[in-house]
Amino acid sequence: MCTDPIKTDPDFYSVVFENERVRVLEYRDHPGDRTSMHGHPDMVIIPLSTFRRRLTLEDGRTIEVEKQAHDAGWVPATAHAGENIGDTDSHSLFVELK
């Protein structure tokens, strides 16, 4: 897996809780902001705002994702770089499984 997002993008990610079973990250960005390539283990995403993102995967493929506020969902382990392609700030919590 790629580098920890806390190390690659500390301006966007922060750890809000961690124990031996989970780590909870808070993520905030603005339209046009981009993250570096990084990885996440299996996790649950909890969007606190509605947002649109373009994800670039390790193999170079891109996908666009739109999430509605409070529409929690499962995300399998992944590595990607992201870009806020919407016109609103994004704010999410990630519950990463260990």
C-alpha positions as CSV (number, residue, x, y, z in Angstrom):
1,M,0.0,0.0,0.0
2,C,1.1,3.6,-0.6
3,T,2.1,6.1,2.0
4,D,-0.1,7.0,4.9
5,P,-2.3,10.1,4.0
6,I,-1.3,11.7,7.3
7,K,2.3,11.8,6.0
8,T,1.5,12.7,2.4
9,D,-1.2,15.3,3.0
10,P,-1.1,16.6,6.6
11,D,-2.9,19.9,5.5
12,F,-6.0,17.8,4.6
13,Y,-6.0,14.8,7.0
14,S,-5.9,14.6,10.8
15,V,-6.3,11.7,13.2
16,V,-9.2,12.3,15.5
17,F,-9.2,8.9,17.2
18,E,-7.1,5.8,17.2
19,N,-6.9,2.5,19.1
20,E,-5.8,-1.1,18.3
21,R,-8.8,-1.8,16.0
22,V,-9.6,1.5,14.1
23,R,-8.2,4.8,13.2
24,V,-10.5,7.7,12.5
25,L,-9.3,10.4,10.1
26,E,-11.0,13.8,9.5
27,Y,-10.5,15.2,5.9
28,R,-11.2,18.7,4.8
29,D,-10.4,20.5,1.5
30,H,-11.5,23.2,-0.9
31,P,-12.5,23.2,-4.6
32,G,-9.4,22.6,-6.7
33,D,-7.3,21.0,-3.9
34,R,-5.4,17.8,-4.7
35,T,-3.9,15.1,-2.6
36,S,-0.7,13.1,-3.3
37,M,-0.8,9.4,-4.0
38,H,-1.6,7.6,-0.8
39,G,-3.4,4.5,0.5
40,H,-6.2,3.5,2.9
41,P,-7.0,0.1,4.4
42,D,-10.6,-1.1,4.3
43,M,-12.7,1.7,5.7
44,V,-16.1,3.3,6.2
45,I,-16.5,6.9,4.8
46,I,-18.9,9.3,6.4
47,P,-19.3,12.4,4.3
48,L,-20.2,15.4,6.4
49,S,-20.7,17.5,3.3
50,T,-21.8,16.8,-0.3
51,F,-18.8,16.6,-2.6
52,R,-17.4,15.7,-6.1
53,R,-13.9,14.2,-6.5
54,R,-11.8,12.8,-9.2
55,L,-9.6,9.8,-8.0
56,T,-6.5,8.8,-9.9
57,L,-5.7,5.1,-9.1
58,E,-2.2,3.6,-9.0
59,D,-2.6,2.2,-12.5
60,G,-3.5,5.7,-13.9
61,R,-7.2,5.1,-14.4
62,T,-9.5,7.9,-13.1
63,I,-12.9,7.7,-11.7
64,E,-15.3,10.5,-10.6
65,V,-17.2,10.1,-7.3
66,E,-20.0,12.1,-5.9
67,K,-21.1,11.6,-2.3
68,Q,-24.1,13.2,-0.5
69,A,-23.7,14.4,3.1
70,H,-24.3,11.7,5.7
71,D,-24.4,8.9,3.0
72,A,-22.0,6.6,4.8
73,G,-20.5,3.7,2.8
74,W,-17.9,1.0,2.7
75,V,-14.7,1.5,0.8
76,P,-12.3,-1.5,0.2
77,A,-8.6,-0.9,0.6
78,T,-7.3,1.4,-2.1
79,A,-4.5,3.7,-3.2
80,H,-5.2,6.9,-5.1
81,A,-4.7,10.6,-5.5
82,G,-7.7,12.8,-5.3
83,E,-8.9,16.2,-6.5
84,N,-11.9,18.2,-5.4
85,I,-13.7,18.9,-8.7
86,G,-16.8,20.3,-7.2
87,D,-17.7,23.8,-6.2
88,T,-18.0,23.2,-2.5
89,D,-15.6,22.3,0.3
90,S,-15.5,18.7,1.3
91,H,-15.5,17.4,4.8
92,S,-15.5,13.7,5.7
93,L,-14.6,11.2,8.4
94,F,-12.8,7.9,7.5
95,V,-13.0,5.0,9.9
96,E,-10.0,2.8,8.8
97,L,-10.0,-0.8,10.0
98,K,-6.7,-2.3,11.3
